[in-house]
């Protein structure tokens, strides 16, 4: 029972939920340094969050929730390891715990942050790249299995099966959870970039909930991209990813109005875009485009740069954007890239051309439950005056959308058509 004057249960629950969003990655990464086993670390971190729900009503919510949770998780891990007969001989090797006797081993890794260390550790070349990325997003970044599935355009059960298979592969192949050496980083960098990019994309437009943006994921991905840039300052893929995040996130403050309603790119106040982030991003794009041929993140950043440098929507160089998307489709033949190219075609050559390009994607299985395909069709159909078809397409998009801000926008579009 909470002591008199302590925080209310609802306040504690909200604090624990906020700590889960903001601190999960830190707590898990720090705990893995003790357990050397992600499954065990995850169990201990979950126990720590459960303990917070019972302890904080009496003790009060700590000023540093992450530190409290990390201590609780690591103590739980040490307790479990001490009880394990098979693990006792490894206790002197445990890191960062003064209660454990013996010298602390030197840390030869140059990776500056526990979260980034764990991403590199999970992205082991012995696992399929897609499984590396999915497992890291689920375990380290704290995304739900459904959110990871959305990032890969597959169902939640399909993604759950993939993550389970990846864990079994790690166990049966005895893949160690070990921080890679500097020589091992290049073969893991592509998967690490994918993790950070998908983490940002999930935060940029939250798959569900009442807010358009999940700021915790956006900030986490930007932090990781900057740390990666410091770790690998000459890697052009890293420069490109950081550029992409900076240029895209520069528009964050204008994507909703003061009432929280969605504002599309044509209607955003460009004078309020973050000019400092745009300037830094443009400089990084120029650096990244030195790669021949340019990689996918460089091309995506170049696309974002075209929007960032356009003084208005009307002045946007859509022909250049179509050309960049053509290069991107050749480099990274993703159905989502093909969808974005079709939208660019519609603005460059007219809505009928855009609709035709979208229709070519109608049988693409990965887009079957992707709301933005239906939304793009609805927008072009509206411009062509095909109201009945547009209404059906908006309704389809609404059925596939779980984010409240986007749902409100779609309902407004439908109401406008009806009137």
C-alpha positions in Angstrom: 0.0 0.0 0.0 1.3 3.5 -0.9 2.3 5.6 2.1 0.2 8.7 2.9 1.1 11.6 0.6 2.8 9.4 -2.0 2.1 9.5 -5.7 -1.2 8.3 -6.9 -1.3 4.9 -8.7 -2.2 6.7 -12.0 0.8 9.0 -11.5 3.1 6.0 -10.9 1.7 4.1 -13.9 2.3 7.2 -16.1 5.8 7.6 -14.8 6.6 3.9 -15.5 5.1 4.2 -19.0 7.2 7.3 -19.7 10.3 5.6 -18.4 9.6 2.6 -20.7 9.4 4.9 -23.7 12.5 6.9 -22.8 14.8 4.6 -20.8 14.2 1.1 -22.0 17.2 1.1 -24.4 19.6 2.5 -21.8 18.4 0.1 -19.1 18.6 -3.0 -21.3 22.0 -2.1 -22.8 23.5 -1.5 -19.4 22.0 -4.8 -18.1 23.4 -6.8 -21.0 26.9 -5.7 -20.0 26.3 -7.7 -16.8 24.5 -10.7 -18.2 26.2 -11.1 -21.6 22.8 -12.6 -22.6 20.0 -10.5 -24.1 17.2 -12.8 -23.2 18.2 -12.8 -19.5 18.8 -9.1 -19.6 15.3 -8.5 -21.1 13.8 -10.6 -18.3 15.6 -8.7 -15.6 14.6 -5.3 -17.1 11.0 -6.4 -17.3 11.3 -7.4 -13.6 12.7 -3.9 -12.8 9.8 -2.2 -14.4 7.4 -4.4 -12.5 9.2 -3.6 -9.3 8.8 0.1 -10.0 5.1 -0.3 -10.1 5.1 -1.6 -6.6 8.0 0.4 -5.1 7.3 3.9 -6.4 3.9 4.4 -4.7 5.7 4.1 -1.4 9.1 5.6 -2.2 8.0 8.2 -4.7 9.0 8.5 -8.3 12.8 8.9 -8.4 14.3 12.0 -10.0 16.4 9.7 -12.3 14.0 6.9 -13.3 16.6 5.4 -15.7 19.2 5.1 -13.0 16.8 3.5 -10.6 15.6 1.0 -13.2 19.2 0.2 -14.3 20.2 -0.5 -10.7 17.2 -2.7 -10.1 17.7 -4.7 -13.3 21.4 -5.2 -12.8 20.9 -6.3 -9.2 18.3 -8.8 -10.4 20.7 -10.0 -13.0 23.6 -10.4 -10.5 21.3 -12.3 -8.1 20.2 -14.7 -10.9 23.8 -15.2 -12.0 25.0 -15.9 -8.5 22.4 -18.6 -8.2 23.5 -20.2 -11.4 26.0 -22.9 -11.0 27.1 -22.7 -14.6 27.6 -18.9 -14.5 29.6 -18.6 -11.2 33.0 -19.0 -12.9 32.2 -16.0 -15.1 31.3 -13.6 -12.3 34.8 -12.1 -12.0 34.5 -11.1 -15.6 31.3 -9.1 -15.1 31.7 -5.4 -16.0 31.1 -2.3 -13.9 30.1 -3.9 -10.7 32.4 -3.1 -7.6 30.7 -5.9 -5.6 32.3 -8.5 -7.9 35.9 -9.4 -6.9 38.7 -9.3 -9.4 40.0 -6.7 -11.8 37.7 -5.1 -14.3 38.6 -6.1 -17.9 39.8 -3.5 -20.3 37.1 -2.4 -22.7 38.8 -2.4 -26.1 35.7 -1.2 -28.0 35.6 2.3 -29.4 31.8 2.3 -29.4 30.9 5.2 -27.1 27.4 4.3 -25.9 25.8 1.2 -24.5 22.8 1.4 -26.9 25.0 1.7 -29.9 27.2 -1.1 -28.6 24.2 -3.4 -28.3 22.9 -2.5 -31.8 26.3 -3.5 -33.3 26.3 -6.6 -31.1 22.8 -7.7 -32.3 23.7 -7.0 -35.9 25.8 -10.2 -36.1 26.5 -11.4 -39.7 25.6 -14.9 -38.7 22.0 -13.9 -38.7 20.0 -12.7 -41.8 20.1 -8.9 -42.1 16.4 -8.6 -41.9 16.3 -10.7 -38.8 19.1 -8.6 -37.3 17.2 -5.4 -37.8 13.9 -6.8 -36.6 15.4 -8.3 -33.4 17.3 -5.1 -32.6 14.2 -2.9 -33.1 12.2 -5.2 -30.9 14.7 -5.8 -28.0 16.8 -2.7 -27.9 14.6 0.0 -29.3 11.5 -1.2 -27.4 9.2 -1.3 -30.4 6.3 -3.7 -30.1 6.2 -6.7 -32.5 3.3 -5.0 -34.3 5.3 -1.9 -34.8 8.3 -3.8 -36.1 5.9 -5.7 -38.5 4.6 -2.4 -39.8 8.2 -1.2 -40.5 8.7 -4.3 -42.7 5.1 -4.3 -44.1 4.3 -7.7 -42.7 1.7 -8.9 -40.2 2.4 -9.1 -36.4 2.3 -13.0 -36.4 4.7 -13.1 -39.3 7.1 -10.8 -37.5 6.8 -12.6 -34.2 7.8 -15.8 -36.0 10.8 -14.1 -37.6 12.0 -12.8 -34.3 11.6 -16.2 -32.6 13.6 -17.9 -35.4 16.3 -15.2 -35.0 16.6 -16.0 -31.3 16.7 -19.7 -32.0 19.5 -19.1 -34.5 21.5 -17.2 -31.9 21.0 -20.0 -29.4 21.7 -23.0 -31.7 24.7 -21.4 -33.5 26.1 -20.2 -30.1 26.5 -16.6 -31.5 28.0 -14.6 -28.7 26.7 -11.3 -27.4 30.0 -9.6 -27.7 30.9 -6.0 -28.7 32.6 -6.3 -32.1 36.1 -5.1 -32.7 36.8 -2.1 -35.0 37.7 -4.6 -37.8 34.2 -6.1 -37.5 32.2 -2.9 -37.9 32.2 -2.5 -41.7 30.3 -5.8 -42.2 27.7 -4.8 -39.7 27.2 -1.1 -40.7 24.4 -1.7 -43.2 22.2 -3.4 -40.7 23.0 -0.8 -38.0 22.0 2.0 -40.5 18.7 0.1 -41.2 17.9 -0.1 -37.5 18.4 3.6 -37.0 16.5 4.6 -40.1 13.5 2.4 -39.2 13.6 3.6 -35.7 13.4 7.2 -37.0 10.6 6.3 -39.5 8.5 4.8 -36.7 9.0 7.9 -34.6 8.4 10.3 -37.5 4.9 9.1 -38.0 3.7 6.9 -35.1 1.9 3.7 -36.3 -0.8 4.3 -33.6 -1.7 6.5 -30.7 -2.9 10.1 -30.3 0.2 11.9 -31.4 1.6 12.1 -35.0 5.2 11.9 -33.8 6.8 9.7 -31.1 9.4 12.2 -30.0 11.3 9.6 -27.8 12.1 7.5 -30.9 12.9 10.5 -33.1 15.4 11.8 -30.4 16.9 8.4 -29.9 17.5 7.8 -33.6 19.1 11.3 -34.0 21.3 10.6 -31.0 22.4 7.3 -32.4 23.0 8.7 -35.8 25.2 11.5 -34.4 27.2 8.9 -32.3 27.6 6.8 -35.3 29.0 9.8 -37.2 31.5 10.4 -34.5 32.5 6.7 -34.5 32.8 6.4 -38.3 33.4 10.0 -39.5 34.5 8.9 -43.0 31.7 6.5 -43.8 29.5 8.1 -46.4 26.5 6.0 -45.6 26.5 7.3 -42.0 26.8 10.9 -43.3 23.8 10.2 -45.6 21.6 8.8 -42.9 22.3 11.7 -40.5 21.5 14.1 -43.4 18.3 12.3 -44.1 17.2 12.5 -40.4 18.2 16.1 -40.1 16.4 17.3 -43.2 13.3 15.3 -42.6 13.0 16.3 -38.9 13.6 20.0 -39.7 9.9 20.1 -40.7 8.6 18.5 -37.5 7.2 21.7 -35.9 5.1 22.5 -38.9 3.5 19.1 -39.5 0.6 19.8 -37.2 -1.2 23.0 -36.4 -1.7 24.4 -32.8 -4.8 22.2 -32.4 -2.7 19.1 -33.3 -4.3 18.6 -36.7 -2.2 17.2 -39.6 -0.7 19.8 -42.0 0.5 18.4 -45.3 3.8 19.5 -46.9 2.1 21.9 -49.4 0.5 23.8 -46.6 3.4 24.0 -44.1 5.0 27.3 -43.1 8.5 26.9 -44.5 9.7 29.9 -42.6 9.3 27.8 -39.5 11.5 24.9 -40.7 14.7 24.4 -38.7 17.2 26.3 -40.9 20.2 25.1 -38.9 19.3 21.5 -39.3 18.7 22.0 -43.0 22.1 23.7 -43.4 23.8 20.9 -41.6 21.9 18.3 -43.6 22.6 19.9 -47.0 26.3 19.9 -46.2 26.2 16.2 -45.3 24.2 15.4 -48.5 26.9 16.9 -50.6 29.5 14.8 -48.8 27.4 11.6 -49.1 26.8 12.1 -52.8 30.6 11.7 -53.4 30.0 7.9 -53.3 29.7 6.4 -56.7 27.1 5.1 -57.2 25.3 7.0 -54.4 23.7 4.7 -51.8 20.1 4.6 -50.8 20.4 6.9 -47.9 22.3 9.5 -49.9 19.5 9.4 -52.6 16.7 9.7 -49.9 18.6 12.6 -48.3 18.9 14.3 -51.7 15.2 14.0 -52.2 14.6 15.5 -48.8 17.1 18.3 -49.7 15.1 19.2 -52.8 12.0 19.8 -50.6 14.1 21.7 -48.0 15.6 24.1 -50.6 12.4 24.8 -52.5 11.0 28.2 -51.5 7.4 27.0 -52.0 5.4 23.9 -52.9 4.7 25.4 -56.4 8.4 25.9 -57.0 9.4 22.3 -56.2 11.4 20.7 -59.0 9.3 17.5 -59.4 11.1 16.5 -62.5 14.3 16.3 -60.5 12.5 14.4 -57.8 11.2 11.8 -60.3 14.8 11.4 -61.6 16.1 10.8 -58.0 13.3 8.3 -57.3 14.3 6.5 -60.6 17.8 6.1 -59.2 16.5 5.1 -55.8 14.2 2.4 -57.2 17.2 1.0 -59.1 19.3 1.0 -56.0 16.7 -0.1 -53.5 13.7 -1.7 -55.3 11.3 -1.3 -52.4 7.5 -1.1 -52.9 7.3 2.0 -50.7 10.0 3.7 -52.8 7.9 2.8 -55.9 4.9 4.3 -54.2 6.7 7.5 -53.4 8.0 7.7 -57.0 4.4 7.3 -58.3 3.3 10.3 -56.2 6.2 12.4 -57.6 5.1 11.4 -61.1 1.6 12.7 -60.3 2.9 16.1 -59.3 5.4 16.2 -62.2 3.1 15.0 -65.0 -0.4 15.4 -63.7 -2.8 13.3 -61.5 -3.8 10.9 -64.3 -0.1 9.9 -64.8 0.3 9.5 -61.0 -2.8 7.4 -60.8 -1.6 5.2 -63.6 1.7 4.7 -61.8 -0.1 3.9 -58.6 -2.3 1.3 -60.3 0.8 -0.6 -61.4 1.4 -1.2 -57.6 -2.2 -2.5 -56.9 -1.1 -6.1 -56.9 2.0 -5.6 -54.7 1.3 -7.8 -51.7 3.4 -5.7 -49.3 1.2 -2.7 -50.0 -2.1 -4.5 -49.5 -2.5 -3.1 -46.0 -0.5 0.1 -46.5 -2.7 3.1 -45.9 -0.6 5.5 -47.9 -1.3 3.7 -51.2 -5.0 4.2 -50.7 -4.5 7.8 -49.6 -2.4 8.7 -52.6 -5.1 7.2 -54.9 -7.7 9.2 -53.1 -5.8 12.5 -53.5 -5.3 12.0 -57.3 -8.9 10.8 -57.8 -10.1 13.9 -56.0 -8.0 16.1 -58.3 -9.5 14.3 -61.3 -13.1 14.9 -60.0 -13.8 11.2 -59.6 -15.5 11.8 -56.3 -17.2 8.4 -55.8 -13.9 6.5 -56.3 -12.1 9.0 -54.1 -14.5 8.5 -51.3 -13.9 4.7 -51.5 -10.2 5.2 -51.5 -10.3 7.5 -48.5 -12.5 5.0 -46.6 -10.0 2.3 -47.4 -7.1 4.4 -46.1 -9.2 5.2 -42.9 -9.7 1.5 -42.3 -6.0 0.9 -42.5 -4.9 3.8 -40.2 -4.5 3.6 -36.5 -2.9 7.0 -35.7 -5.6 9.3 -34.4 -4.1 12.4 -36.1 -4.1 10.8 -39.5 -7.6 9.4 -38.9 -8.9 12.9 -38.1 -7.3 14.1 -41.3 -8.9 11.4 -43.4 -12.3 11.9 -41.8 -12.0 15.6 -42.7 -11.2 14.7 -46.3 -14.3 12.4 -46.5 -16.5 15.1 -45.0 -15.3 17.6 -47.5 -16.1 15.3 -50.4 -19.6 14.6 -48.9 -20.3 18.4 -48.7 
